[in-house]
């Protein structure tokens, strides 16, 4: 009997009211099953007070963020003098062997997790720009997940697959995305045993790295077609419901949640729509 499960997750929940609107509409009028909340997002308060109460079965994660926006703590190795994060991904990798840096990361992560958990129950952890995938930072995220009773954590193993679209593959975005897959797949090999050590559930596959910045219904469809095995697959999107500017990539990702034909294709491929909350409840 097939056991293929699929989570459609909205990253960047709480970043703005436009992201919040996309989550609300994606949940009620589409097939969005999960969202990851940024504790330092400009629309965090609106997310927890206006959106989450209207979405009772939505899975909620903490979207750990040490790469964009303002820190919730005083962490000088993570931020500039104004308290804004100022490290790029490579800098985070290079600093991840520094004990003092890791202490400040843990303090910031702990504060972000507690901020979210003060308002809602959390079922998973992930991060903005995959920063928690960096192995020494992943250990911190996994330790805190265990400590706070958060049962699931995202890993980033993605199967290489190809959409039949020349336009996507001649895009300047595509070559860097392939490098991201190689790096994150390598990190996942290191991180999965850590997740197991802390007794955390993780996804088997992720969809959303190879076509970062180009995600659409085809990216989801062909990503799932490449997974002809029993598995838990998670697709990350960044949906945003703009009042105007409907050509924006984030709006395209919002349209994924509304696409009934795509939902039918997901069903025909044998995947059951779910979220981490439901998986844990049914274990």
N, C-alpha and C positions, 0 to 999 in steps of 0.2 A: 504494500500500500504506500502510495506516495506521501511524503511529508515535506512539502515545499511551502515555505512561509515567506511572506514579503512585507516589509515595513517601508512605507513612504514617509520620510521624515523631513520636516521643514527646519533647517538650520536658521540661525539668526533671529528667532522669535524674540521680540522685545527690543530689537534694534531701532525700530521706528513704528509709528502707528500704521504705516502702509504695510509693513511686514505683518503686523498684528491682524489687520483686516484680511490679509491673504490666508492666515491660519484659520480665522473664524469661518471664512467662506469656503476654504478648502475642506474643512471638517464638515460643515453643514450641507454644502451643495456639491461636494466632490468626494474623493476617497482618500484624503489625507488622514493618516492614522496616528501620527506622532509629531512632536515638535520639541526643539531644543532651545531652552530659554537662556538668554544672556543676562546675567545679573547686573552687568554694567551698561546695559542698553538704555538709550534715551527714553524708550517707551516701556521700560520694565514695569513700572507701577500700573500703567494702563493694561499691560498683558495680564498681570495677576489679579487685577480688580475687575476688569471688564471682559476679558476674553476667556480665560481659563474657567470661570464659573459657568460659562455658556457652552463649554465643551467637556461634559463629564467623563466621556470615555476616551478622550485624547491622551495618549501616552506623553509624559513630560520628562525631558532630560535637562541636565545642566550643561549648557554650552560654554565650557571653560574658555576664558579669553584672556590671553596675555600678550596679544599682538596688535590690538586696535582699541582705541578709546582710552578712557580713564581707569586707572587702578582703583580698587576699593580699599587698598591698604597703602602704607608708606613702604615702598619697595624700590629703593634707588637703583638696584641692578636691573630692574625691569622697565623703569620709566625715566623720562626726563625730569627736569626740576618742577615742571607743572603737573607732574603725576600722570602723564600720558605715556602709554606703552610706546617704546621706541626701538625695539629689537626686531629685526627681520628673522626669517626662518633659519637662515644659515647662522646668524649670531646666536640664536637660541640653542642650536646644536652645539656650537663651539663652547658656549657657557655651561652646558648641561653636565659638565664634570666638576663644576665649581660648587663646593659644599654650601657656601653662603648664598649663592644664587639659588640653589635648590631649596634652601630654607625659606627664601622669600617667595619662591613659586608655591611651596606648600602653604604658606600663610595666606597668599592671595587665593589659591584654590579653595582652601578651607572657608575663607570668608565668602567667596562666591557661592559655594555649595550651601552654606548656612543661610545666606540671603534668600536663595530660592526655596529652600526647605521650610523657611518661616511662613511661606504662603501656600505651598502645595506639596503633594506627595511626588517623589521623584523615582522614576524607574530605570534611568540609564544616565551615563556620562559620555559626552563626546567633547569636541573642542573646535574653536574657530581656527580655520586654516590648518587643521590636523596637528596642532602643536603638542597635544598629549601623546601623539604617536612616537615622539622622540623618546627612546627607551628609558633613560633615567627620569624623564618627566612622566612617562607612562607608569612607572613604579609608584610614583607619588599619587597619581590619579587612582590607581587600583587600590592602594592602601586606604585612601580616603573613602572610596566607594564601599569597601568592606567595613570601615569604621562607622560610616553613616547609614549602613543598611541599604545601600543602593545596589540592586542585584546585577546590573548589566553595564557593560562598557563597550564602546565601539572599537573595532579594529578595522584595518584598511586594505585587506587583501582584495584585489580586483583582478578578474580574468581579463586578459586582452581580448577585445572584440572589436568588430568594425561595422560601422553604419554605412550602408550603400549611399554615400553622399560625398562627392568630390569636394564640394565647398567646405565641408568640415575638415577634411584632411589636408587641404592646402592653406588652411587658416594658420596664422602665426601662433595661435594658442595651442595647436595640437602637439608640436614637438616637445615643448616643456611639460605638457601633461603626461607624455610617455615616460619622461624622466621621473616625474612624480610617482607614477605607478611603480617603477622599479625600486625607488627609494622606500616607498610606503610598504610595498610587499616585503622588502628586506626587514624593515622595522617590525612588521607583523609577525614574522618568524621568531623574532626575539620576544615580542610582547605576549603572544598567546600563552606560552608557559607561565608567565607572570599572572595573567588573568586566571588561569587554572589554579595557580598556587593560592590565590585569594578567594577562590570559589565563585568567580564571577562568570556569568553567561556572556558570550560575545557572538556577534554575527559571523557567519562563515564567509560571506562575500559582501563587498561594498560596490555600489554602482554610483559613479559621480566624480571619479578622479580623471579618467581618460578623456572625458568630454567636459571638464570644468570650463565654465564660461560659454558652453554650447549645449547645455542640457535641454532636451525637449522630449516629446513623446517617443521618438525613435530611439533616443539614448536609453530610455527605460525598457522599451520593447526588446531591442537587440541585446541589451545587457542581460535580461532574463533568459532570452533564447540561448545564450551561451552557457547557462547553468542547467544542464540536463541531468541534475542529480538532486537527491533530497538535501535540502539546505535551508538555512535562514539567510535571506538576502535583504540588505538594507540599501535603499537609494536615498541619497541626500540631495535635496534641492534647496534653493534660496528664493522662495516665492514672495512676491511683493505686489500688492494691489494698488497701483498708482491710479489716481483720478485721471491723469493725462499721461502722455508718453508711453503708449501701449506697445511701442516697438522695443522697449527696454528688455534686456535679457531676463531680468528678474520677473517681469510680467509674463514672458514666455514660460518660465518655470511655474508660475502660478497656474497657467492654462493646463499644465500637466494634470493638476489635481481635478480639473473639470472635464477631462476628456473621457467620455463614456465608452468610446470605441477602444481606447487603451485599456480601460478597466476590463472590458470583455476579453481582450487579448490576454491580459494577465490571468484571468480565470481559465481561459482555454489552454494556457501554458501549464496549468495545474498548480498555480500559486494561490495560497490563501492569504488574503489581506489581514494583517494583525499588527500588534505593537508589543513592546517588551512587557508592558503591564499585563496584557492578556496572556502572554506566554508564561510568565511567572505564576499568574493566577491558576493556570491550567496544568502546571507541573505536578 
